[in-house]
């Protein structure tokens, strides 16, 4: 793994990838109503800058050793939890894909939402969703993964319910939110099993860990994957979620959020025992 102190350029690019979409979220809300037409342009520019940073990071990281950024977050007893981000080949490829799709969705949305007078909130939550997805992709420990996993669910709820004056849109958002919580409960139970057995949630440390109830932990995490990826039996929320604006469906339901579960399986492949993999295959 590459130490943060020896790789300053990737560090700056990593922060740019994570916080440019978040900055877009705050700036969109900060723009006054009479200048609300600027939100679509500002958010789109920010996302294309994010894509450029993701491409530059891809060039630096792909094919090279893993790169980790971390700093202390909180201490519980003798355990120190860190905010950390892990950059490897899988992460930078997925981050580049997400930023490209998100930037193009932002660009298409300029024309699509041109006649919508409340598009300020729409573009703000597009940026927030992108930030949450990138945090999920890049997080280096399972606690942070779960944190961003929930932010993805929250931002998707806000985007699905964008036309909240329509009863069907509001119902679809509520259904998606609740069904994802079913899967997320399994995810959380899996994390608790791993924590109680190993005392760690750090992905790099868990690659070599062997512990009891490993099959159960893997299947619980897979339950969360089933919810996000709309797999049987937690799939009925996805057709209803098409009540969202069309670009939202392109971003969330076709390209990013439903792929997040599959990405998580790849990221945590070492946790799944042969028995768990048989269930996943079925």
Legacy VTK file of the C-alpha trace (Angstrom):
# vtk DataFile Version 3.0
C-alpha trace
ASCII
DATASET POLYDATA
POINTS 282 float
0.000 0.000 0.000
1.142 3.516 -0.734
1.509 5.904 2.193
-0.413 9.168 1.953
2.704 11.188 2.784
4.553 9.931 -0.304
1.751 10.561 -2.786
0.556 14.140 -2.436
-0.870 14.446 -5.964
-3.238 11.457 -5.616
-4.306 12.866 -2.256
-5.465 16.130 -3.775
-7.207 14.319 -6.614
-8.928 12.018 -4.133
-10.268 14.953 -2.133
-11.409 16.645 -5.346
-13.354 13.551 -6.416
-15.094 13.291 -3.065
-15.856 16.897 -2.284
-16.564 18.586 -5.640
-20.021 16.892 -5.850
-20.644 17.785 -2.198
-19.668 21.384 -2.906
-22.120 21.354 -5.810
-24.872 20.320 -3.369
-24.215 23.229 -1.008
-23.667 25.813 -3.751
-26.950 24.909 -5.458
-28.830 25.617 -2.233
-26.822 28.806 -1.637
-27.764 30.355 -5.001
-30.663 32.781 -4.679
-33.974 32.005 -6.336
-33.688 34.746 -8.945
-30.425 33.161 -10.119
-31.691 29.591 -9.846
-31.015 29.037 -13.550
-27.327 29.010 -12.619
-27.678 25.816 -10.573
-27.820 23.557 -13.615
-24.689 25.122 -15.105
-22.705 25.239 -11.869
-23.513 21.653 -10.892
-22.685 20.370 -14.377
-19.321 22.159 -14.406
-18.508 20.729 -10.974
-19.336 17.201 -12.136
-17.190 17.479 -15.238
-14.331 18.692 -13.031
-14.966 15.655 -10.822
-14.788 13.411 -13.889
-11.488 15.005 -14.911
-10.081 14.411 -11.413
-11.329 10.792 -11.495
-9.632 10.224 -14.845
-6.347 11.680 -13.561
-6.548 9.521 -10.437
-7.279 6.476 -12.591
-4.092 7.149 -14.552
-2.047 7.422 -11.356
-3.507 4.484 -9.418
-4.534 1.835 -11.947
-1.956 -0.940 -12.092
-0.101 0.432 -9.054
-0.202 -0.458 -5.324
-3.258 0.441 -3.254
-3.415 3.970 -1.883
-5.091 4.809 1.443
-6.096 8.117 3.023
-7.228 7.938 6.648
-7.476 9.981 9.808
-8.964 9.353 13.275
-12.719 9.790 13.608
-13.801 8.612 17.060
-12.625 6.404 19.902
-14.796 3.870 21.743
-12.905 2.215 24.588
-9.623 1.052 23.115
-10.958 1.019 19.582
-10.163 3.868 17.216
-12.486 4.319 14.246
-11.051 6.084 11.234
-12.441 7.941 8.279
-10.590 6.274 5.472
-10.661 5.886 1.705
-9.048 3.040 -0.211
-7.984 3.536 -3.814
-7.215 0.443 -5.880
-7.894 -0.718 -9.426
-11.507 -1.682 -8.724
-12.283 1.563 -6.911
-10.831 3.957 -9.480
-12.513 2.168 -12.400
-15.898 2.289 -10.653
-15.366 5.912 -9.562
-14.531 6.912 -13.124
-17.655 5.179 -14.437
-19.893 6.850 -11.837
-18.489 10.332 -12.472
-18.790 9.989 -16.257
-22.410 8.831 -16.044
-23.285 11.478 -13.456
-21.678 14.263 -15.496
-23.595 13.223 -18.622
-26.854 13.002 -16.651
-26.211 16.522 -15.323
-25.583 17.733 -18.867
-28.760 16.119 -20.220
-30.756 17.466 -17.285
-29.987 21.074 -18.246
-32.408 20.788 -21.142
-34.715 18.229 -19.549
-35.392 20.385 -16.483
-35.292 23.753 -18.272
-39.010 24.428 -17.725
-39.040 23.194 -14.138
-38.954 26.125 -11.737
-37.899 23.996 -8.747
-34.916 22.347 -10.443
-32.556 23.934 -7.904
-33.283 21.133 -5.428
-33.071 18.543 -8.212
-29.508 19.474 -9.204
-28.464 19.784 -5.565
-29.493 16.208 -4.811
-27.926 14.899 -8.018
-24.619 16.196 -6.675
-25.290 14.789 -3.208
-26.144 11.374 -4.646
-22.884 11.377 -6.614
-20.937 12.280 -3.460
-22.614 9.438 -1.551
-21.915 6.927 -4.334
-18.252 7.922 -4.532
-17.901 7.687 -0.758
-19.426 4.200 -0.868
-17.031 3.144 -3.620
-13.885 4.515 -2.008
-14.399 3.928 1.737
-11.694 1.790 3.368
-13.716 0.397 6.272
-17.138 -1.171 6.574
-18.449 1.433 9.007
-17.852 4.200 6.469
-19.238 1.943 3.735
-22.462 1.553 5.697
-22.592 5.311 6.374
-22.403 6.148 2.664
-24.672 3.187 1.845
-27.384 4.922 3.878
-26.682 8.328 2.298
-27.162 6.739 -1.130
-30.545 5.454 0.034
-31.540 8.847 1.445
-30.545 10.817 -1.658
-32.264 8.308 -3.957
-35.430 8.716 -1.845
-35.313 12.489 -2.360
-34.782 12.127 -6.113
-37.490 9.479 -6.598
-39.952 11.689 -4.718
-38.998 14.802 -6.691
-42.549 15.084 -8.091
-43.906 14.764 -4.564
-47.179 16.447 -5.498
-47.949 13.213 -7.350
-49.174 10.551 -4.954
-47.629 7.731 -6.979
-44.175 9.327 -6.866
-44.348 9.816 -3.101
-45.556 6.233 -2.609
-42.807 4.894 -4.876
-40.124 6.748 -2.908
-41.478 5.464 0.401
-41.607 1.903 -0.937
-38.023 2.097 -2.197
-36.838 3.541 1.114
-38.555 0.911 3.260
-37.543 -2.078 1.130
-33.942 -0.909 1.153
-34.119 -0.674 4.943
-34.979 -4.380 5.047
-31.768 -5.177 3.201
-29.788 -2.639 5.215
-30.862 -4.315 8.455
-29.201 -7.495 7.222
-26.113 -5.497 6.239
-25.908 -4.016 9.743
-26.267 -7.437 11.391
-23.427 -8.692 9.189
-21.210 -5.827 10.335
-22.013 -6.586 13.969
-21.039 -10.242 13.470
-17.730 -9.217 11.873
-17.002 -6.649 14.582
-17.765 -9.034 17.463
-15.616 -11.783 15.883
-12.604 -9.751 14.720
-12.714 -6.402 16.546
-12.114 -4.635 13.230
-14.095 -3.268 10.308
-11.071 -2.246 8.244
-11.286 -3.819 4.786
-7.513 -4.251 4.423
-7.266 -6.068 7.775
-10.263 -8.296 7.071
-8.747 -9.713 3.878
-6.728 -12.187 5.961
-9.247 -12.680 8.780
-10.836 -16.018 9.563
-13.634 -16.097 12.119
-16.723 -18.114 13.141
-20.096 -17.229 11.658
-18.335 -16.003 8.527
-20.959 -17.558 6.257
-23.745 -15.864 8.232
-21.946 -12.494 8.057
-21.505 -12.827 4.296
-25.154 -13.720 3.742
-26.308 -10.808 5.902
-24.194 -8.414 3.832
-25.605 -10.025 0.695
-29.111 -9.229 1.976
-28.159 -5.552 1.849
-26.845 -6.055 -1.673
-30.156 -7.627 -2.696
-32.044 -4.545 -1.541
-29.860 -1.973 -3.296
-29.553 -4.006 -6.498
-33.275 -4.864 -6.599
-32.687 -8.616 -6.583
-35.353 -11.177 -5.748
-37.233 -10.913 -3.458
-36.420 -7.228 -2.760
-36.982 -6.037 -6.319
-40.546 -4.691 -6.474
-39.505 -1.128 -5.581
-37.554 -0.661 -8.811
-40.403 -0.471 -11.389
-42.307 1.985 -9.186
-39.192 4.146 -8.816
-39.495 5.080 -12.500
-41.904 7.794 -11.331
-38.767 9.879 -10.832
-37.540 12.215 -13.607
-36.062 10.236 -16.505
-32.440 11.361 -15.881
-32.754 10.101 -12.298
-33.733 6.677 -13.612
-30.702 6.744 -15.901
-28.362 7.692 -13.056
-29.713 5.649 -10.154
-31.593 2.699 -11.590
-29.657 1.927 -14.757
-26.041 2.787 -14.005
-24.990 3.451 -10.426
-27.072 2.528 -7.366
-28.217 -0.878 -8.603
-24.590 -1.583 -9.563
-23.364 -0.592 -6.087
-24.423 -3.951 -4.666
-22.496 -5.874 -7.302
-19.467 -3.650 -6.697
-19.703 -4.360 -2.955
-19.609 -8.109 -3.652
-16.382 -7.588 -5.582
-14.941 -5.283 -2.900
-15.692 -7.783 -0.103
-15.230 -11.046 -2.024
-12.852 -12.383 0.641
-15.676 -12.438 3.225
-17.801 -14.921 1.303
-17.260 -18.599 2.093
-17.959 -21.320 -0.506
-21.342 -21.955 1.155
-22.248 -18.267 0.940
-21.152 -18.152 -2.703
-23.461 -21.052 -3.545
-26.410 -19.062 -2.161
-25.296 -15.942 -4.037
-24.935 -17.909 -7.262
-28.457 -19.331 -6.907
LINES 1 283
282 0 1 2 3 4 5 6 7 8 9 10 11 12 13 14 15 16 17 18 19 20 21 22 23 24 25 26 27 28 29 30 31 32 33 34 35 36 37 38 39 40 41 42 43 44 45 46 47 48 49 50 51 52 53 54 55 56 57 58 59 60 61 62 63 64 65 66 67 68 69 70 71 72 73 74 75 76 77 78 79 80 81 82 83 84 85 86 87 88 89 90 91 92 93 94 95 96 97 98 99 100 101 102 103 104 105 106 107 108 109 110 111 112 113 114 115 116 117 118 119 120 121 122 123 124 125 126 127 128 129 130 131 132 133 134 135 136 137 138 139 140 141 142 143 144 145 146 147 148 149 150 151 152 153 154 155 156 157 158 159 160 161 162 163 164 165 166 167 168 169 170 171 172 173 174 175 176 177 178 179 180 181 182 183 184 185 186 187 188 189 190 191 192 193 194 195 196 197 198 199 200 201 202 203 204 205 206 207 208 209 210 211 212 213 214 215 216 217 218 219 220 221 222 223 224 225 226 227 228 229 230 231 232 233 234 235 236 237 238 239 240 241 242 243 244 245 246 247 248 249 250 251 252 253 254 255 256 257 258 259 260 261 262 263 264 265 266 267 268 269 270 271 272 273 274 275 276 277 278 279 280 281
